């Protein structure tokens, strides 16, 4: 397989600029300069997704991408005529094992860490937007597919395109087949189970852990920070820039005053519940979304510390901040699984329909105990308000009430825990 020599330098250190390529039974690891690698030791996230998921034993031809934004080294990858014939005859499946970016802003080249055009990418997409949405990762795949004249390609992603935003948009087939979740379930199976759970040990109402930055995590963590919450936050925004780039009109937001007050509180009360961190400033644009405190492990799925039962043992409910929020693509990731692994109920703060997606995958949620209608709210501002209302409701309960409700939840919590180990889910 010939590889064209190109150089593309990127300043971020959290994305794995490499590919796993398997064609006709031969697997190659390729870096962004098209060098063949002996192993993936320097690409922690990609290595975990490959070794721990079904990809390690996948029989067909596939290409694994663990990256975000436009991917120049994929776009310029030249396959041999022999490989092209094989892929067109027997198909190629491309697995994206990182988060896919969606935006409805004006088109720009979005190579994270290399360009500032990302500052102009929107941080929200309304649910009824369809034709104007585009994805840099899917664009790069389309370029690669057309350049190599591939005619039999499927692309697997972690999100659910419930409104058919991308239907018939590309020359490849797009569907949800989440290799990342499969790898994570195997990762959790290698961990020691949670410590013995006793409702009487609960003395805190909320748990809210965060590593990577995003604006919705900023808002939700700030709102919970002054309540009875164990939280982790390592970012500083003294000028409250996050409020300049929110998707909603702050003046009309139901919780305006409380939110502003708590954002100021969070700036003065950064905290870590997992590993010691040094706080970093944010600029309040999409480039922030690749920022993590420097002490965070390089692999995005080094969850052994993050899922450690010591972090959860005295808390009642986990506030799970997913990677995305203000967009119409249901999804979930290791953050929800961390709560499930630790036998905890959770509020899922993400795109509409994400709780329903988890239920479709065989997990139980908590509509018998509190209002989960926020998951059905398509308006992102109203959904955030409903989440804040639910947080307020739980905060109004006494610790004894939390202990009693937790006791009632135990059958569901352990059903979810065992579902992680079920190979059919």
Protein Blocks (a to p, Z undefined) as FASTA:
>chain_A
ZZdddddddfbfkbccdddddeehiacdddfkopacfblklmmklmmmmmmmmklmcfbd
cdddddedjdfklmmpccdfklmmmmmmnopadddfbdcdddfbdcddddehkacklmmp
cfbdcfkbcklpccfklmmmmmmmmmnopabdcdddfbdcfkommgokbmbdcddddfkl
mmmmmmmmmpccdddddfklpcbfbdcddfbdcfklmmmmmmmmmmccdddddbdcfkom
mmmmccbdfklpmklmmmmmmmmmmmmmgccfkbgcdddddehiaklmmgccfklcfblk
lmklmmpmklmmmpcbdcdddfbfbdcbdcddfklmmmmmnopacdddddehklmmmmmn
opacfklmmccklmmmmblklmmmmmmmmmmmmmmpcfklmmmmmmmmmmmmmmmmmmmm
pmkZZ
